Amino acid sequence: MNLHFPSMFDIGRFLAFAGLTLLVAWLAGTGRVAYTFTMLLIAGALVYAVLDLVDYEIVKRKRRE
């Protein structure tokens, strides 16, 4: 089996963005931050996650060739 394990940098980056998403969601729940700004930050985190997944699939496909 040819498995790719994420590096510590990848894991750290994931944890940072997951933490940012949770922080923004918590702030939205407290009502201290404008709802629109909060939703934009969450949308940005989701877009980043999708782009990261697409990049992962492209790299995985290139390694097979």
Secondary structure, 3 states (H helix, E strand, C coil): CCCCCCCHHHHHHHHHHHHHHHHHHHHHHHCCCCHHHHHHHHHHHHHHHHHHHHHHHHHHHHHHC
